[in-house]
Amino acid sequence: MNGYQSPVQPWQRQAQYVYGPGMSDKSKVTAAIYAFFLGEFGIHNFYLGKTGRGVAQLLITIFLAIVVVGPIISWVWAIVEGAQILGSHPGSPYHQDGRGLELQD
């Protein structure tokens, strides 16, 4: 081999995740899916490392389930957060995990 490498064509490139300082290993799409399907239990907030919010949603769901209002409150809260996570852009609070690192798109 003479050391020549053929150039990589644009269609041959693969999308790669960018890791490094300031980037989280968490995905905003995964967080939004958790919010839409398991959000009333705060699972998306636990995933992002925002345990305070996650515990709050879990407690609201558990303790107010007796009067049926708790799960509805937590569900609406989760749907709103899921939409905010999906629509977020780098630099916004909903595009960051619990440590303040930017989420992967």
Backbone as a ProteinNet text record, in pm:
[ID]
protein_1_A
[PRIMARY]
MNGYQSPVQPWQRQAQYVYGPGMSDKSKVTAAIYAFFLGEFGIHNFYLGKTGRGVAQLLITIFLAIVVVGPIISWVWAIVEGAQILGSHPGSPYHQDGRGLELQD
[TERTIARY]
83.2	0	88.3	53.7	135.8	93.7	-1.1	-44.3	-155.9	-197.5	-307	-441.1	-521.8	-656.7	-755.4	-854.1	-953.6	-1038.9	-1079.3	-1162.5	-1298.6	-1351.3	-1482.3	-1589.9	-1680.2	-1790.3	-1892.1	-1962.8	-2061.2	-2166.8	-2206.3	-2308.6	-2253.4	-2117.4	-2056	-2036.2	-2052.5	-2032.6	-2148.3	-2117.2	-2220	-2238.3	-2362	-2388.2	-2322.1	-2254.3	-2186.6	-2233	-2238.4	-2270.4	-2147.2	-2170.1	-2059.8	-2051.5	-1941.4	-1917.8	-1802.3	-1802.1	-1692.1	-1738.8	-1654.4	-1692.2	-1819.9	-1914	-2038.3	-2145.4	-2116.1	-2215.2	-2253.3	-2380.6	-2432.2	-2440.9	-2444.2	-2465.2	-2613.9	-2699.2	-2844.3	-2901.3	-3010.1	-3075.1	-3204.9	-3229.9	-3353.7	-3474.1	-3455.6	-3566.1	-3606.2	-3507	-3535.9	-3606.9	-3559.2	-3622.9	-3767.7	-3792.6	-3929.1	-4019	-3966.6	-4045.6	-4081.9	-3983.8	-4013.2	-4120.1	-4111.8	-4209.4	-4349.8	-4362.1	-4494.2	-4557.1	-4475.4	-4532.4	-4523.8	-4422.8	-4407.4	-4390.7	-4427.6	-4404.5	-4475.7	-4591.7	-4663.6	-4588.2	-4491.5	-4407.9	-4273.6	-4251.1	-4128.2	-4007.6	-4029.5	-3919	-3824.1	-3877.2	-3791.6	-3699.2	-3748.3	-3663.3	-3556.1	-3590.5	-3488.2	-3382.2	-3423.8	-3331.5	-3235.2	-3286.2	-3203	-3121.3	-3143	-3069.3	-3133.2	-3255.5	-3329.6	-3417.9	-3354.7	-3425.7	-3529.4	-3506.9	-3604.6	-3739.2	-3736.6	-3860.1	-3922.3	-3836.8	-3886.4	-3957.1	-3898	-3959.4	-4090.6	-4093.7	-4216.3	-4329	-4299.8	-4403	-4447.5	-4354.5	-4388.1	-4475	-4440.3	-4519.2	-4658.3	-4666.6	-4798.1	-4885.8	-4828.2	-4904.4	-4949.4	-4858.6	-4890.8	-4988.8	-4957.1	-5037.4	-5169.3	-5177.9	-5303.9	-5385.2	-5338.8	-5413.1	-5547.1	-5557.2	-5681.9	-5795.4	-5765.5	-5868.9	-5864.7	-5787.4	-5777	-5710.8	-5690.6	-5634.3	-5483.4	-5413	-5267.4	-5214	-5262.2	-5211.4	-5241.3	-5353.5	-5387.4	-5291.2	-5262.5	-5167.8	-5030.9	-4983.2	-4850.7	-4845.7	-4953.8	-4957.5	-4949.2	-5027.3	-5023.7	-4885.2	-4829.1	-4694.5	-4594.1	-4602.7	-4509.5	-4525.3	-4647.2	-4670.3	-4611	-4629.4	-4573.5	-4421.1	-4362.2	-4216.4	-4164.4	-4234.9	-4193.4	-4190.7	-4292.3	-4296.5	-4183.8	-4156	-4048.2	-3912.2	-3894.3	-3768.6	-3751.6	-3857.1	-3847.7	-3821.3	-3881	-3865.3	-3746.8	-3667.2	-3556.1	-3440.9	-3358.7	-3240.3	-3121.3	-3000	-2883.2	-2879.2	-2852.3	-2846	-2969.8	-3080.5	-3202.3	-3203.3	-3273.9	-3275.5	-3330.4	-3421.9	-3479.3	-3392	-3280.1	-3185	-3063.2	-3080	-2971.3	-3015.9	-2919	-2950.6	-2935.4	-2942.2	-2935.4	-2802.1	-2697.2	-2564.3	-2536.9	-2634	-2616.8	-2547.7	-2530.1	-2467.2	-2572.7	-2533.7	-2626.1	-2666	-2794.1	-2845.4	-2808	-2800.9	-2780.1	-2911.6	-2904.1	-3025.6	-3070.5
-117.5	0	124.7	221.9	341	453.9	430.9	533.1	621.3	597	677.6	626	716.1	681.4	757.2	685	752.1	842.9	956	1046.6	982.7	1017.6	966	1051.2	985.9	1055.3	1098.8	1209.3	1255.3	1149.9	1067.9	967.4	851	841.3	733.9	771.2	896.5	941	896.1	859.4	819.9	930.8	947.8	1044.3	995.1	1083.4	1046.3	1137.3	1077.7	1157.8	1237.1	1356.8	1441.6	1434.9	1383.1	1378.2	1471.1	1519.1	1603.4	1694	1788	1879.8	1955.5	1955.6	2027.3	1946.7	1821	1737.5	1621.3	1594.9	1485.2	1359.5	1245	1120.2	1087.7	1177.5	1159.3	1215.9	1155.4	1197.9	1271.6	1381.4	1453.9	1377.8	1298	1217.8	1110.3	1045.1	944.5	1008	1124.5	1194.5	1229.9	1274.9	1310.7	1187.2	1074.9	951.2	908.4	914.6	883.3	977.7	1105.2	1203	1172.1	1137.2	1111.4	982.3	879.8	750.4	717.2	766.5	737	864.3	975.3	1104.3	1127.4	1067	1091.1	1034.6	945.7	892.6	965	1064.3	1143.5	1073	967.8	887	970.8	1061	1143.3	1232.4	1281.2	1364.6	1281.4	1161.2	1072.7	1041.2	1015.8	988.1	1104.4	1226.3	1344.4	1385	1317.6	1350.4	1461.5	1497.8	1601.2	1531.2	1477.2	1391.5	1466.4	1591.8	1669.4	1676.3	1707.7	1711.3	1572.6	1471.8	1335.4	1288.6	1317.3	1279.9	1354.8	1483.3	1562.3	1501.8	1466.2	1407.4	1271.3	1192.3	1061.1	1073.6	1164.5	1183.6	1239.1	1331.7	1385.1	1272.7	1188.9	1077.3	979.5	943.1	842.4	895.2	1009.5	1056.9	1121.5	1174.8	1234.6	1141.4	1017.2	920.3	885.4	904.7	874.7	961.4	1084.3	1176	1192.9	1113.2	1108.2	1232.5	1334.5	1457.7	1446.4	1373.4	1363.3	1313.1	1197.7	1149.1	1242.8	1310.9	1404.7	1523	1576.3	1687.8	1645.9	1530.6	1483.1	1452.8	1399.1	1366.7	1493.6	1595.5	1722.1	1785.1	1783.9	1836.3	1763.7	1633.1	1553.9	1581.4	1594.7	1623.3	1759	1857.5	1990.5	1984.2	1914.5	1902.1	1824.4	1719.9	1643.9	1729.9	1812.6	1903.1	2005.8	2056	2153	2088.6	1963.8	1894.1	1873.7	1826.2	1803.5	1932	2041.1	2168.1	2250.3	2197.6	2276.3	2286.8	2386.7	2407.9	2424.4	2401.7	2414.3	2549.1	2543	2664	2687.2	2623.8	2641.5	2543.2	2576.1	2488	2348.7	2334.4	2203.5	2121.5	2177.4	2104.4	2063.4	2059.4	2023.8	1916.1	1833.6	1733.4	1793.8	1710.5	1758.3	1818.9	1788.8	1844.6	1969.9	2009.5	2128.3	2100.9	1973.5	1937.5	1930.2	1968.8	1971.2	1829.4	1810.1	1681.2	1653.9	1526.3	1487.3	1505.3	1544.5	1561	1433.5
0	0	0	-74.4	-87.1	6.5	94.8	189.4	138.4	14.4	-41.1	11.2	57.7	102.1	15.8	-32.2	-113.9	-25.3	-79.3	0.6	30.8	144.3	185.2	120.2	53.7	-11.1	94.2	71.8	170.6	204.3	108.9	134.5	215.4	228.5	305.1	451.8	483.6	621.8	708.3	829.9	924.7	1027.2	1069.3	1175.3	1303.2	1371	1494.4	1606.1	1724.3	1840.5	1879.7	1925.3	1967.1	2118.2	2166.1	2309.7	2342.5	2460.5	2503.4	2614.8	2650.5	2757.7	2720.4	2808.2	2784.7	2715.4	2677.6	2610.4	2701.5	2709.9	2790.2	2705.9	2770.6	2698.5	2689.2	2737.1	2733.7	2603.9	2558.1	2435.3	2467.6	2397.3	2422.2	2368.8	2264.5	2211	2312.4	2373.2	2475.4	2593.8	2636.8	2748.2	2715.1	2593	2552.8	2547.1	2498.7	2495.1	2636.7	2727.1	2867.9	2923	2887.4	2937.2	2887.1	2759.4	2702.9	2754.6	2779.2	2816.1	2965.1	3035.2	3177.9	3260.7	3203.7	3267.1	3397.7	3415.8	3540.8	3660.8	3634.8	3742.3	3750.2	3664.8	3666.5	3608.1	3531.6	3479.5	3393	3312.5	3228.2	3309.4	3422.4	3507.6	3578.4	3619	3675.5	3570.5	3446.4	3336.6	3314.4	3322.9	3300.4	3422.1	3535.7	3656.7	3737.6	3704.2	3778.4	3880.3	3983.2	4078.1	4161.4	4189.3	4266.5	4195.5	4067.3	3988.7	3977.7	3957.4	3945	4071	4185.8	4313.6	4332.2	4295.5	4308.3	4224.4	4100.4	4015.1	4067.9	4115.2	4169	4293.1	4381.9	4504.6	4475	4381.2	4343.4	4289.8	4205.7	4147.5	4254.9	4345.5	4447.3	4551.4	4610.7	4723.7	4684.5	4565.3	4522.8	4433.5	4417.9	4336.6	4400	4529.8	4600.6	4545.9	4514.2	4466.3	4314.1	4244.4	4098.8	4038.2	4113.4	4060.3	4039.2	4126.5	4120.7	3988.7	3941.2	3812.8	3696.1	3700.6	3592.9	3593.8	3712.9	3725.4	3674.6	3719.9	3678.7	3529.6	3474	3332.3	3247.5	3282.7	3208.6	3219.7	3341.5	3365.2	3275.1	3266.3	3186.5	3037.3	2988.9	2847	2810.1	2895.2	2869.7	2868.7	2967.1	2969.9	2849.5	2809.1	2691.6	2566.8	2549	2433.9	2441.3	2560.9	2576.9	2549	2589.8	2563.4	2413	2345.4	2200.3	2122.8	2164.9	2094.7	2140.2	2231.7	2285.9	2186.8	2207.6	2126.5	2219.8	2170.7	2258.2	2328.7	2456.9	2538.1	2621.9	2586.1	2665.1	2781.4	2889.9	3007.7	2979.6	2885.6	2856.5	2761.1	2716.8	2633.3	2716.2	2849.9	2939.9	3036.5	3077.8	3178.9	3318.2	3420.2	3558.5	3596.5	3520.9	3547.9	3465.1	3382.2	3298.8	3166.8	3131.1	3004.9	2894.6	2773.7	2659.8	2620.9	2589.4	2546.4	2401.3	2365.7	2227.2	2151.7	2026.5	1946.3	1886
[MASK]
+++++++++++++++++++++++++++++++++++++++++++++++++++++++++++++++++++++++++++++++++++++++++++++++++++++++++

